[in-house]
């Protein structure tokens, strides 16, 4: 079977000479980390963070798989992200250029942020929040979300951010599991030109105390959209009434390095929620280190934009904690890439002179579908580095990203990591690595990974298997909230002593890593194990296809059959596909997959669609596509960015699908 790498262009991209000469991270980092991994991490903790009490112990692994990093050290995460920059004379530096979807803008300096975080910390204390209490945050992408997270960190109250696209039931389950005492929310947020409700969902989640929400004493509400909301005088308070009136003075306590910083529930959770626990010193060390080295960060000149949502771990590590710990100026954007026009992102890049852009492959493929002509007329020359996160990026999207967004000169760093890992684990170093489109390349200095076969033996170069982390790392999860046994069973039982990431991977002949996606996204067709990511990449390599999603559907003959959903490109010069030539296109796509991978991988069914079901973070909800492929009613669609997509897909089943 032809590998993903063998199907791609042999083109590789060495670092630009000027970047290589002056990069923050040089090749010697690998040597230093390899010589003494723990000493390397101790050095990062000392050099990147400010400690009230510097740690003398780097790692305590005696309770494996429960780790303690820098356990005898004490620090305050919020002080590291805000106060120390002001004290160093950088209070006038812009921390956040915020842009709301309707076009409203705010510029927040580090001095402004320090003042607002202190006031919010005092407000939370006035509402009865104590050190160790959990606070749930259910907010749009507004600066108050960052302020609230840092205020929680400042007083030692672990936050649990719930993505603003989740339903009332999903919010309730997370509030209950964390036993949150306060919920911070907003009246609503803007999404595709219209206000969406948030406070109403909180009210629903807390309405029936017999069903949940009984731990919540107060709801703190940001006024964002001005829409009417129900009000509970005993419970609800306005942010502008409580925070704006609070004192600007607050003495931040020094907390143990292992003090809980946040609980984040993994996306797509069904049934009992799974709260991933991260603590303070180790997590912040890895967030700051990876942000600085992977993005070659220069705080005095860079304008960084991570286009994620704070409701996901990417927003935690690479909007809030990593960038602010490094004192960088960043852009924070509330809305979608297509509101009010499909050129909004490029207007933002041009307006603020963005130098570093970090987004998801699904977003890149959306831009591919819309066509590169939308970038014309916008000055993107400020961009010097592009990043990818969230799922494996296919080589075609990687190349399009570099060519059109990066003007054919800008390095692309494809990053692999998870909610559980806390920070980036595998990625190119932009001043060191000769990059290959579609490959995450190799583990960062200080991180140890391997690809294992079914028996736990490392595969040779060219082999495929299971991606594991072989040594503890500072940002690793400290467990599943309230369920130690589940933590051990979920992450450490498949390969004892090694963290099993749940992803499949291939090593190419150079030993570089190619991610294949979740192992539960591997299909078994007539005894052949096929990766959905590999088939998707083959489909996108066809000149007519902008994006593809592949699922395995039950089949009486083969066990599972390949079902593909494709979005066509708008910029390849081809006329729109009519009903009369859909059948020919589907046949061509099936044949293309057969040539690229092998006949066994030919999709049984191909459906041409206008959109794919995606969450607001850009992840494709493949379980919904599996429901369609197997003829079932679709499950919960409340987390989709556009819940009407599934109706459109079902409506198109008759004319755009072909069995083979």
Phi, psi and omega in degrees: 000134180290132181279162177302317182296318184292338179279344186271167175298144177286000182300132173234162188230105175290159179298145173303138186305319182293320177295317181300323184287329188238016184296147175301316181254120178254170184299334182295344176301320179298319181293316180296316180293323180290329182288321180202093187299316183291321176296324178299313181291325176298321178295318178298317181299319181288319188278332186263337186240160173254123184250139169290318174230113182292138181288145173254343179249127182275304184224132169247108183249015184293337179258026183313139008269024175262116186261153170229119181249132177054039195297331181268006176271157178226138181200173172235124185296317181295322176299319179293331183271340187225293191305316187293333177289321176295315181296334179276002177095013182253024182299332180276352178291137178290127174272314185222123162268107183259136179232119176279157181300321179291351179109358176287149187223150175220141175246122186239117178277172176295327176293318176300314183296319179300316180297314183291324179294318179296318179295317180294324177298315178296323179295316178298319178298321180292337177273004176095007179287131179243163178304129181097339176293149177264142179236125178269135179243126183224084195225157169283183180278074178239157182304330180299335177295316178294316180300315182295319179298314181290326177295319176299314180299324183295320183265359177080027177256106183303133178264154173232099181277126178251124183306133185295349177270355180284154182284171177299321180295318179295321177297314181302314183297325181284320175300317181293317183296320179277347185053052181293142181262338178224143171245128174256123183218191177224162175301323177182185176219169180261135181214115181053045172085000182226149177288138176247147185281143171232309180302321180299323178291322176297315179301317179295319181296328184258002189295316185251096184298338178292334180268343181152174178083008185292342181282341188283127179256326182221150173238119182259121193243123174275133175273111181245306187264339183080007179289154180293138177226150173293151185226134178245103189302327183286336189246319192269138175223144178280140176304314185291338176281322188266312184285314183298331182271354185283160178293147176273001180254130176205127179269115184281131178284148172277127184248154177299147181301331180267012176294133181302130179262313179202158170243126181233125183274131186295142182293150179077014181297135173239149182069223184291125183293154183243102184270116180274123184262127173238144180253193199266294191294312181292316179300312183293325176301311182290322179298315181292316181297312183291321178298317183292315187277318183290324182259007177051050191287133174235094189302331184285345185225338185281149167239112190255141178224110170261115188269039177263189177244145180295347178288348178248166183296330177301321178292325176296306189279327189237013161244317186264287196284313181295304182299318182288326174299327180271359176069031185271159170269132182224162174260140175231124186238137187279323198252205185261161182292346186250017181233127359280346176224168179284001178260006187302315182299319185286331172296319180294314179303314182292318185297318186258357181065046182301132179254331183232122183236129185232116183212184187262151177303325180297325177292318178300317181292330174296316178296323176301315181297320181289332177104144185290345181296339179292340179276341184294141181089357178249134181277104180254018186292343179290336183295128178236353179203138178238142179233155179231141184206151170118322178194167180301137178262129180288151185303326182294317178292320177304312183292320178298317180302310181293319186290312189265318179278320181267010176055028176073011184229348191265128178298148175245128175251113177268117190251135172247131173189181185216168170309318185290328184279341177082329182205175182298138181245318181234129182187153167295154164261121194296336179265000187238316193275132167277111192273152176239126180305120177100352181253136173282351171080270185205163181298145178293156174307130181097348180250138182239117179233165176207162173245121187249153172274186184299335183266000180090010179267133179301137179280155176282164174306135186097351184266165181237145179185215185253131180278128178229160171253126191265344179226148178298154182223155191299322185273008185296150176301147180262006177143181171259128187308117175075011184210079182296321182296321180295324177299311181296315183294319186289320192246343189235358185271330184295317178228088187310133179086354180229140180282121179265117187285340184088004180249147171269155181208159175235140170263129176277185185293344176265359183085008177280150186268133172240114182284139181250003181091183182297142180294338176281000171259024174256128182263151175246100183251109181052040178085358179260129178274118182241135179273130176299322181297323181291320179289322176300318179296321178297317180297317182289341176286349174285137186296342180273347192255129176267322184207150180215148172228133184238138175227160174261129179244148181302139180218128184297332185269312188257000184088298171226151177235151180277125175238129186240143175237125186233146171249133183272153178285150179259354189240021183262004176084358181277149176290159177303147180281123175263171183301326185291333182249007176298318182299320179293320179295316179301317179298321180293322180291319178298317180294323180298315178298319178300321178288320185288322185243311183151156183304328182297337184270357180302129177297137172293327187219137174232130179238122176275123184232161178277327181216162174247151180288115183231147170287171179291348174271357177097002180278137178283131179271085185291335179296328177291321177294325177295322176301316179296313183297330182260008173075022180264162169294138182287148180282201185301125181246015186291338181272359181286147175296326179220103185289347179283348183301319184295324176297320179295321180294315179297321180296331181271358185302325186294316189261341190253359181256150177220135175267150183234000000 
